[in-house]
Amino acid sequence: MGWFKKLFSFFWDRSLLIFLIIGAVNTVLSYVTSFLLSYYAGWGLFAATAFSYALYSVPSFYFNRRFSFKSRAPLGQSILRFSIIIAVCFFLSYGLNNLVMPALREAWFPGIGNLWYTLIRLVGIQVVFTLLNYVGQRLWAFKPTPPADGADAGPPPPGA
């Protein structure tokens, strides 16, 4: 049980709260965009969600780097790692959703309409994405690579 307490205390801190606030705003904007594009504009859920995630990843990067994690990692490294994390999280969450949701719809929601089914799928994608994204950003995307010569990783980001 001691390992669970250590794991919980490692992740349960100020960065998680700020990450969730930033994520909540981005999620609302992303949901609205994804829903409008998929339900009203006729886009497929994959295309609508991918577009929304890409669009709202830009402010997410800025605010999470600066406020959630107060990262001092080099900007180029952070952008590359953040982009990889976003792509991996998106494809994993979307892929798992595509594997699980059709069976759940048949078993638990047999008479559900397309509107509610689309909304439930968006929530499922978001939950998996958020969990994976926080872990990836916390442990890798915004973690500086130690310099080879032992020098300081650089100045803190503005306002830190």
C-alpha positions as CSV (number, residue, x, y, z in Angstrom):
1,M,0.0,0.0,0.0
2,G,3.0,2.3,0.5
3,W,3.7,2.4,-3.2
4,F,0.2,3.5,-3.9
5,K,0.5,6.4,-1.4
6,K,3.8,7.4,-3.0
7,L,2.3,7.3,-6.5
8,F,-0.8,9.2,-5.4
9,S,1.2,11.9,-3.6
10,F,3.6,12.3,-6.6
11,F,0.7,13.1,-9.0
12,W,-1.6,14.9,-6.6
13,D,-0.2,18.4,-6.4
14,R,-0.6,21.9,-7.7
15,S,0.4,21.0,-11.2
16,L,-2.5,18.6,-11.5
17,L,-5.0,21.2,-10.4
18,I,-3.8,23.8,-12.8
19,F,-3.5,21.2,-15.6
20,L,-7.2,20.2,-15.0
21,I,-8.4,23.9,-15.0
22,I,-6.5,24.5,-18.3
23,G,-7.8,21.2,-19.6
24,A,-11.4,21.9,-18.6
25,V,-11.4,25.1,-20.7
26,N,-9.7,23.4,-23.6
27,T,-12.1,20.4,-23.3
28,V,-15.2,22.6,-23.5
29,L,-13.9,24.4,-26.5
30,S,-12.8,21.1,-28.1
31,Y,-16.1,19.4,-27.4
32,V,-18.1,22.3,-28.9
33,T,-15.9,22.3,-32.0
34,S,-15.9,18.5,-32.3
35,F,-19.6,18.2,-31.8
36,L,-20.4,21.0,-34.3
37,L,-18.1,19.6,-36.9
38,S,-19.2,15.9,-36.5
39,Y,-22.9,16.3,-35.9
40,Y,-23.8,19.4,-37.9
41,A,-21.1,19.8,-40.5
42,G,-21.0,16.1,-41.3
43,W,-17.3,15.5,-40.5
44,G,-16.4,12.1,-39.2
45,L,-15.8,11.9,-35.5
46,F,-12.1,11.1,-36.0
47,A,-11.5,14.1,-38.3
48,A,-13.5,16.5,-36.1
49,T,-11.8,15.4,-32.9
50,A,-8.3,15.4,-34.4
51,F,-8.9,18.9,-35.7
52,S,-10.2,20.1,-32.4
53,Y,-7.3,18.5,-30.4
54,A,-4.7,20.0,-32.8
55,L,-6.4,23.5,-32.6
56,Y,-6.6,23.6,-28.8
57,S,-3.2,22.0,-28.3
58,V,-1.6,25.3,-29.0
59,P,-3.0,27.2,-26.0
60,S,-2.7,24.0,-24.0
61,F,1.0,23.9,-24.7
62,Y,1.6,27.5,-23.7
63,F,-0.4,27.5,-20.5
64,N,0.7,24.1,-19.3
65,R,4.3,24.8,-20.0
66,R,4.2,28.1,-18.2
67,F,1.7,27.6,-15.4
68,S,1.1,23.9,-14.7
69,F,4.7,22.6,-14.9
70,K,6.7,25.8,-14.9
71,S,9.0,24.1,-17.4
72,R,12.6,25.2,-18.0
73,A,13.1,22.7,-20.7
74,P,14.3,24.0,-24.0
75,L,11.4,25.2,-26.1
76,G,12.1,23.1,-29.2
77,Q,12.4,20.0,-27.0
78,S,9.2,20.8,-25.3
79,I,7.3,21.4,-28.5
80,L,8.5,18.1,-30.0
81,R,7.8,16.1,-26.9
82,F,4.4,17.7,-26.3
83,S,3.4,17.0,-29.9
84,I,4.4,13.4,-29.6
85,I,2.4,13.1,-26.4
86,I,-0.7,14.7,-27.9
87,A,-0.5,12.4,-31.0
88,V,0.0,9.2,-28.9
89,C,-2.7,10.1,-26.4
90,F,-5.1,11.0,-29.2
91,F,-4.6,7.8,-31.2
92,L,-4.7,5.6,-28.1
93,S,-7.8,7.2,-26.7
94,Y,-9.6,7.2,-30.1
95,G,-8.5,3.7,-30.8
96,L,-9.6,2.3,-27.5
97,N,-12.9,4.2,-27.9
98,N,-13.4,2.6,-31.3
99,L,-12.8,-0.9,-29.8
100,V,-14.9,-0.5,-26.7
101,M,-17.8,1.8,-27.6
102,P,-19.6,-0.2,-30.3
103,A,-19.8,-3.2,-27.9
104,L,-21.0,-0.9,-25.1
105,R,-23.6,0.7,-27.3
106,E,-25.0,-2.7,-28.2
107,A,-24.9,-4.0,-24.6
108,W,-25.8,-0.9,-22.5
109,F,-27.3,1.6,-24.9
110,P,-29.1,-0.3,-27.6
111,G,-31.7,2.3,-28.3
112,I,-29.6,5.4,-27.9
113,G,-29.7,8.0,-30.7
114,N,-26.7,9.2,-32.7
115,L,-26.6,12.5,-30.8
116,W,-26.2,10.9,-27.4
117,Y,-23.8,8.3,-28.7
118,T,-21.6,10.9,-30.2
119,L,-21.5,12.8,-26.9
120,I,-20.7,9.7,-24.9
121,R,-17.9,8.8,-27.3
122,L,-16.4,12.3,-27.0
123,V,-16.5,12.0,-23.2
124,G,-14.8,8.5,-23.3
125,I,-12.1,9.8,-25.7
126,Q,-11.5,12.8,-23.4
127,V,-11.2,10.8,-20.2
128,V,-8.6,8.5,-21.6
129,F,-6.8,11.3,-23.3
130,T,-6.6,13.5,-20.2
131,L,-5.2,10.7,-18.0
132,L,-2.5,9.7,-20.5
133,N,-1.7,13.4,-21.4
134,Y,-1.1,14.5,-17.8
135,V,1.3,11.6,-17.2
136,G,3.1,12.2,-20.4
137,Q,3.4,15.9,-19.9
138,R,4.4,15.6,-16.3
139,L,7.0,12.9,-16.8
140,W,8.4,13.6,-20.2
141,A,7.2,16.5,-22.3
142,F,8.1,19.3,-20.0
143,K,11.0,17.6,-18.2
144,P,14.3,19.1,-19.2
145,T,17.1,16.9,-20.5
146,P,20.0,17.4,-18.2
147,P,22.9,19.1,-20.1
148,A,25.9,16.9,-20.8
149,D,28.3,19.3,-19.1
150,G,26.2,19.7,-15.9
151,A,25.4,23.4,-16.7
152,D,22.1,24.9,-15.8
153,A,19.1,24.0,-18.1
154,G,18.6,27.6,-18.9
155,P,16.6,30.5,-17.6
156,P,13.0,30.0,-16.3
157,P,10.2,30.8,-18.6
158,P,8.8,34.4,-18.4
159,G,6.7,35.1,-15.4
160,A,7.9,32.0,-13.5
